[in-house]
Amino acid sequence: MTFQDATMQLPTWVQIWMNILLLGAFIMPLSLLIWKQTRITGVITFVVSVLAGFTITLMYDSLGMVRLLGLPHVLLWTPLLVYLIKRTRADLPAVPKGILYSISATIFISLLFDYYDVIRYLLGDTASTI
């Protein structure tokens, strides 16, 4: 079973969240390429998100659908979130600043789930989540 097939077996609310996550962590960062002041931020955010997604897929191929799949987000998105929050304090036009806030909120919410799952995994909850 592929990672995409496995995600289709997750509860509906998780599938909806994953679509929101796709918008907030992959598509919205590309919109930052419009403004010169946020182009580097958009590229960094997109590249880090792609790297996290690729790593999660590789982990899935090795481990299956387990809670530890949140680890790439924890390791890569935690410093990214700090960076994004610092960027929201820069003198930016309202629209890209709002996009940065939206991306940051999406990543923050995802990290809440990811930290919870990784901690549970490390405490022994190693069963498949589907």
N, C-alpha and C positions, 0 to 999 in steps of 0.2 A: 504494500500500500504506500502511495506517495504521501508526502507531507500535505499536499493540497487535499487529497482524499481523506486523510485523517482529520484535517480541520473541518471538513464537512460533517464529521460525526460529533463534533463538539456541540454543546448547548447553543441554541439560537442566539442568546444574548452575547456569547463569546464570539460567534461569527459576525454579529453586528459590530461589536467592539473592534474586531480585526479589520473591518472595512473602514471604520473611523480612524484607526491607527494607520492604515494605508494612506488615507487622505492627509492626516496630520504629520506623518513622519517621512513620506515619500513624495507626495504631490505638492503640498504647500511649500516645502523648501525650494522646489523648482521655481515657484512664483517669485521668490526672493531674487532671482536672477534679473528681474526687470530693473531693479534699482542698483545703481553703482555701489552705494554704501552697504548693500547687503548681499552682493554677489558671492563673496568668499564664504559668508555664513551659510548661504544656500547650498553651495557646493559641499562644504564640510558636513553639513547636516545630512544631505542626500547620500554622500559617500559613506558616512558612518552608519546610516540606516541600512544601506545596501549590504555593507560588510556584516552587520548584525544579522540581517535576514539570511544571508548566505551561510553564516556560521550556524544559525539555528537549523537550517535545512541539513547541513552536514551532521550536526549532532543528532537530529531526528533519524537520519539514515543509520547511525550507530546505536542509538539508545532507545529509539521509539518515542512515543508521545509521553514524556515524563516532565515533572515539574522543573527539572534542571535546565530545560530549554530556555528559561528566562535569564540564564547566566550571561549570555552575550549582551543582552540589553543592560543588565546591571553593570557589566564591566565597561561597555562602550557608551551607553547613554547617560550614565551618571556624570562623567566629566563633560559630556556634550551639554547636558542640562545646565550645569554651572556656567559654561561658556555662553549659552543662549540667554540666560538670565542677565549676565553682564552686558550682552549686546542690547537687551531691551532698555538699558539705562543710557545708551548712546543717543546722540541728537539725530533722530531719524524722522522721516515723514510719518504721519499717523498710520497710513495703510500698512507699510512694511513692519512698523512697530506692532500693530495689531496682529499681523501674521506671525511675528515672533512670539507674541504672547500665546496665540493659539497652538503653535507648534510646541512651545514649552509646556503648556497645560496638558496636551496630549501625551507627551513623553513622560511628564510627572505622573499622570494617572497610570500609564502603562508600567512605570517603575514600581508603583505601589503593589500592583499585582505580581510583578516579577520578583521583587524582594521577598514577598510573602511566599511565593512558590519555591524559590531557591532555598529559603530558610527551612521550609517544610521538608524539602528533599534532603537537605543536609542533616535534618533531625530524624531521618529514617523513612519518610513517606516516599518511597521509590517506585511505587506501583504506577502503572500506566494510567493516564488521565482520561482515556476513552475506553 
